[in-house]
């Protein structure tokens, strides 16, 4: 249990929960890289009861301009619950005098939230085929909520598709890491903006992993409203279909559990209107583009603090997964795999790769078995990070050489690889380099695929690229 929460939380619970007696346990859940979620076990007059605490990381609010904030999130949960969206009941907000930062207390719901388990659990086998349609129905109810009547006037950002692309692009550029496929995708999105639509309430993060699913009932909770805003409601449908949230089952584009046709049928049954496939495709591309930046944002948060967890920094290497999704959506074509290098020519005993192998095995096989909850989860994350380092040592030289050759072909001259990459990025940003410049699609496909081979070679999008 966190010493800070153990000291300060009982007073909060006494204020919000009639019959409160004692805080028995407080465990941070493994999910939630943007905000903290804690499971509380509370002793009350009627016996032990569970609750959920949603809080800013480390109690420090890092609200970006494009986020709703935790107070608005609590109000949104209440409004959604009233509108028939499956939600927990919010019991109260943290106050400044509590000394715990921004957050709120809510009812505990029983159900599965891990995306991979929603796709694999035998207990959910009968309900899984109904989830895509349920998602469409739930989203239609969310989009029908009037934010003003819910007391959210002035609390939600408003964003057009063009504003979202430009803000995302500017945020990424501020990180100082040149990623040509991100810039290419931003250009494509701006060149193919969807027609204007009426602005409605948008959840902003509706996906497998932010849904709570229970046997027989299906969806019993929609979680994580921090990105809620007014905008094009098709953003929610596109985000749900973004490849990152299919958890390996890319043959079923709606969250890895269903076809798009059933999602659209469920939406139309409640909303009375059927979204177009073209508009949905644009928002799927945007979802991959947005998360390619969002993953980098997690590493930026790690660098700035206060949450310097292994999970937060490791997520940054998932940007290449999103970029290969953009490649498959926009630039499908052949790529070549990287060839593993021979054993390291190292005279030291043990070699660097042996040190990495042994430490990875210790984390994956011993630490995870001897721990539970978030510690076990972070041990797996740390093991994955070490495996990335291992592949970097094995494949990095060939990856860099192929990128160098591709950049020289596209730009027509030589130079240092980093300078060439920055030149390509600046040309894409300024418009000097056309999206159809000879050699550019081939270079982007191969360089992004090579990076994914290092970061996550088992990612389905990489296999899709290799089979194109």
C-alpha positions, 0 to 999 in steps of 0.5 A: 500500500502506498504510504501517502494513500495509507496516511491521507485516504482514510479521511477522504473515505470517511467523508465520502462513505457513510459507515466507513471504519477503516481502509484495509488495503489499497492496490494500484492496478497494472493498467492505466499509463496515463492515470492511476487506478487503485483498488480499495478494500474498505471496512464498513458497517455492512462488512468489507466493500471494494471501491476504485480510486482514479487519480493523476499520476503521483497525485500531480496533474499533468493536464494537457490542453486537449484533455478533459481533466479528472473533474470533467471525467467524473461528471462524464461518468455520471452523465453517461450512467444517467443516459443508460451507458454502463458505468460505475457510480461516482461517489465523490471528488478528491479535494485540495485539502485532501493532499492527494491531487486530482481524482475521484472515488467510484463504485467497484465493478466486477468484470474483465478489463485487460484487452488480451483476456477479453479476447481469450477468456473462456468465461467470455466466449459466449458474449464475445461475438456480441461485443462489436454490436454492443460497442456500436449501441453504447457509442450511439448512446454516448454521442447522444448525450448533451454535454451542456445539460450534463454540466460540462459547459466550458470543461470539454475541449472542442476539436475539428479533425484538422485541429486534431491532426495539426495539434498532434503533429505539433506535439510530436515535433516538440519531442525532437525525434524525427520519425518520417512516417509520422510526418508523412501520415500527417500530410496525408490526413490533412490532404484527405480531411473528412467533410464537416460534421455536427460536433457531439460528445466524443469519449476519445479513448473508447477501445478494447482495454477501456471496456469492462466485460462480464460473462453473459452481460457483455459490456458493464463499464466504459472506462477512462474518459479523460480524453473526452471532447466535443468533435466528430463522433466517428473518432470513437469508432475509428479508435476502436478499430485502430490495429493497436487495440486488436491485441494480435487478432487483426482479422477482427478489426473491431477491438479484435473481437468482431467485424466492422459490419456489426459495429456499424449495425449496432450504431445505426440501430440506436443512432438512426444513421450509418457511418460511411466506410470512407469516413471510418477509414480516415479515423482509423488512420488518424488513430494509428497516427495519434497513438504513434505520437501518444506512445512517444508522449509516455516517454516524454512524461518519463523524462519529465517525471514524476512517474518514472515507471518501466511501463511509461518509458517502454511504451515509447518503443511502440511508436513503430508498431503504429507507424507500420499500421500507417504503412499498411493502411496507406503504403502497402507493398513489399518489404524485406526482413532483417537478417540476424547478425552472427554471435557477438565477437566479444572477448569478454566472459560473459558477453553482453548478450549473455548478460542481457539473456540471463537478466531477462530470464531472471525477470521473466521466469523468477521475478514474475513468478515470485510477485503479483499485481503491478510488480509482476506486470512491470517485471514483464515490461522490464524483460521486454525492454531488455529484449529490445536492447538485445535485438538492437545489438543484433540487428541495429547495424543492418537497420541503420545501413538500409536506412542510410541507403534509402535516404540517399536514394530519396534525397539524391545525395549522401551525408550522415544518416541523422542529418539525412533523416532530419532533411527528409522530415523537414521536407515533408513538414514544409511540403517541399517533398511530395508524398509521391516522390519516387522512392519515398513509399518504398523507403518508408515501408522498409525503414519502418518495418526494420524498426518494428523488427527491433521493437516488436517483431511479433506485432501482427502489423509487421507480419502483414507488411512482410506478407504484402 
